[in-house]
Amino acid sequence: MPLYHFATTALPADTIAPEMSDSNAATALKSDARFTHQDLSAGACVDEEIMGRYIAYLVGIGFMPSPTAAGASGAKNLPDIKISPEQKIALLRVGGRGALV
C-alpha cells in the first residue's frame, strides 16, 4: 500500500514546505545590471495599478461584477480597459479560463 499514508494522515498539517531562497537569482540579476543598466535584484510585486488592470479586465469580459466603493474611504476607480468587439469574438473561441463569460 504505497499511498496508504496519504489517506490516513492529515497531509496538509503534516507536510512541511521546503525553505525557499532567491539569493542565486538576486545575485545573477545584480551582476546583469552591468549590461542592462537596471538593478532588478530587489524583485517586483503586484501593486495597486497592476491589480486594478487585472480586475478591470475581469469586469470587462464579464467574469465578475464591477466592485462598488460604497462606504470605502480612499476608494479608487478602475482603469479604463478597452476590449474590442474582435477581441470578445476571439475570446468566445477560447476554452477554459480564458473564455469570455
C-alpha positions as CSV (number, residue, x, y, z in Angstrom):
1,M,0.0,0.0,0.0
2,P,2.3,2.7,-1.2
3,L,-0.2,5.6,-0.9
4,Y,-1.8,4.5,2.4
5,H,-0.2,7.4,4.4
6,F,-1.9,9.9,2.0
7,A,-5.3,8.6,3.0
8,T,-4.7,8.1,6.7
9,T,-2.8,11.2,7.8
10,A,-3.6,14.9,7.9
11,L,-1.4,15.6,4.9
12,P,-1.7,19.4,4.8
13,A,-0.9,19.6,8.6
14,D,1.9,17.1,8.3
15,T,3.6,18.4,5.2
16,I,6.4,20.9,5.6
17,A,7.2,23.1,2.6
18,P,10.9,23.4,1.7
19,E,12.7,26.6,2.6
20,M,12.9,28.8,-0.5
21,S,15.7,31.1,-1.3
22,D,16.1,33.6,-4.2
23,S,19.7,34.5,-3.4
24,N,21.1,32.9,-6.6
25,A,18.6,34.8,-8.7
26,A,19.2,38.1,-6.9
27,T,23.0,37.7,-7.4
28,A,22.5,36.9,-11.1
29,L,20.3,39.9,-11.5
30,K,22.7,42.2,-9.7
31,S,25.5,41.0,-12.0
32,D,23.3,41.5,-15.0
33,A,22.8,45.2,-14.1
34,R,26.2,46.0,-15.6
35,F,24.8,45.1,-19.0
36,T,21.1,46.1,-18.7
37,H,21.7,49.2,-16.5
38,Q,18.7,48.1,-14.4
39,D,19.1,46.6,-11.0
40,L,16.1,44.2,-10.7
41,S,17.6,42.2,-7.8
42,A,15.1,43.6,-5.3
43,G,12.3,41.8,-7.1
44,A,8.8,43.0,-8.0
45,C,5.3,42.7,-6.7
46,V,1.8,43.2,-7.9
47,D,1.0,46.8,-6.9
48,E,-2.4,48.6,-6.9
49,E,-2.0,49.7,-10.5
50,I,-1.5,46.2,-11.8
51,M,-4.2,44.7,-9.6
52,G,-6.6,47.4,-10.9
53,R,-5.8,46.4,-14.5
54,Y,-6.5,42.7,-13.7
55,I,-9.8,43.5,-12.0
56,A,-10.8,45.9,-14.8
57,Y,-10.1,43.2,-17.4
58,L,-12.1,40.6,-15.5
59,V,-15.0,43.0,-15.2
60,G,-14.7,43.9,-18.9
61,I,-15.0,40.3,-20.1
62,G,-18.0,39.7,-17.7
63,F,-16.1,37.4,-15.3
64,M,-17.0,39.4,-12.3
65,P,-19.2,42.4,-11.4
66,S,-17.7,45.8,-11.0
67,P,-16.7,46.4,-7.4
68,T,-18.6,49.1,-5.5
69,A,-17.0,51.8,-3.5
70,A,-19.9,52.1,-1.0
71,G,-18.5,53.1,2.4
72,A,-14.9,52.7,1.4
73,S,-12.7,55.7,2.2
74,G,-10.0,56.3,-0.4
75,A,-11.6,54.0,-2.9
76,K,-10.1,54.3,-6.4
77,N,-11.8,53.9,-9.8
78,L,-10.8,51.0,-12.1
79,P,-8.7,51.9,-15.1
80,D,-10.5,52.1,-18.4
81,I,-9.7,48.9,-20.3
82,K,-10.7,48.7,-23.9
83,I,-11.8,45.3,-25.2
84,S,-12.6,45.5,-28.8
85,P,-15.5,43.5,-30.4
86,E,-12.9,41.4,-32.3
87,Q,-11.2,40.5,-29.0
88,K,-14.5,39.5,-27.5
89,I,-15.3,37.3,-30.5
90,A,-11.9,35.7,-30.2
91,L,-12.5,35.1,-26.5
92,L,-15.6,33.1,-27.4
93,R,-13.5,30.6,-29.2
94,V,-11.1,30.1,-26.2
95,G,-11.9,27.3,-23.8
96,G,-11.1,27.1,-20.1
97,R,-10.2,30.1,-18.0
98,G,-9.6,32.4,-20.9
99,A,-13.1,32.2,-22.3
100,L,-15.5,35.2,-22.5
101,V,-18.2,34.8,-19.9
